[in-house]
Structures are given as C-alpha cells and as structure tokens.
Amino acid sequence: MTLPYERRYAIANARAFLWELLDPKVTPRVPKPIRKRAARLLKHYPHDFDMVDVSKAFGEPAKAPHDPPDGCLDCLRVERSKP
C-alpha cells in the first residue's frame, strides 16, 4: 500500500529527474528528442502546490512530519543518489 507521503515523494522525484534530463551538464549524453519530451512532460507536471490541492481533495494530510521541505530538489537528489 502506498502512503500519501510516498506518493508525493515519488511525484517530486520524477519531476526532479525530468529537470535533470533537461540539463546537459547533469545528463550530457541524453539525445535531443528525449530532452524535448522531458520538457513537454514538465509543461503540465504537478508542482508542490498542486499536490497540496490533491491531498485536500482526498482528505489526506498536506505534509507528513518527515517530508522534505517544499521545493527541496537538493534533498531529493541526495535521497536518489543513495544506494
């Protein structure tokens, strides 16, 4: 069973990954069509404030006590880089 904070964390990680695909310094060998597709996906990808609205709609807490701070992509990168 996926908990609400796990769902938000997965969405935030996916957003951070798509942003990394757009940066040639972070992902130098990614083909241009993949970068364009990542950009198109990010155009309508939910932000942190969208996820708060979704949480409210489903009656879930907006944040779990151990969630990373809003917009903390560096926190997410550190978590993803752990083995």
N, C-alpha and C positions, 0 to 999 in steps of 0.2 A: 504494500500500500504506500503510495506516495503522499507525503505530508505536504501541507501548503508551503512551508518554507523551502522544502526541497524542490517543489515546482518553480517557485520564484527564483531560486538559486540556479536551476537548470536554464531557465529563460535568460537570466542575466549572463551566465557563462556563454550561452550560444551567441548572444549579442556581442560580447567581448571578442569571441572567436571571429565573428563576421568582420568586426572592425580591424582585427589583426590581419585578416585576408586582404584588406584594402591597402595596407601599409607595406610597400615594397622593402622597407628597411627591416621589418619584422619577418615577413614571408617573401624572400627575394625570388624564389623560383615558381611562384604561382602564375599560371597563364592569365593573360588579359581577359579572356571570356569568363574565367572564374571570378576575377575581381569585379567585373561588371555585374555578374549575377549576385554577388555578395552585396553590392551597392543597391541593386534593385530590391533585394530582400530587406535590407535595413531601412529602406524608404518608409515602410509601413510596419516595421517591427515594434512591438510594445516597449515603452520606456518604464522606468520605475513608477512614475505617477499613474500610468495605465494599469499597472499591476495592483496598485492600491485600490483603484476602482473595481477591478475584478474581485479582489479579496472581499471588499464590502458587499458586492453583489451576491457572493456565495456565503456570506456570514462568517468568513474566516478572519482571524486577526491580521491586521495590515503588516505587522512585522513580528517575527519570533525574537525572543530576547538575544539569541546568538546570531542573528542575521548580520551580514556585513553592512556598513553604512551605505546609504543611498549613493549611487554613482561611484562606488569604490571599485573601479576596474582593476587597480593595482592589487587589491585584496583578492579578487577573483583570479588574477593571473598567478599569484603566489599559490593559491589553492590548486589550480590546474597543473602547475609545474611539479607538485609533489608526486612521488611515485605511487 
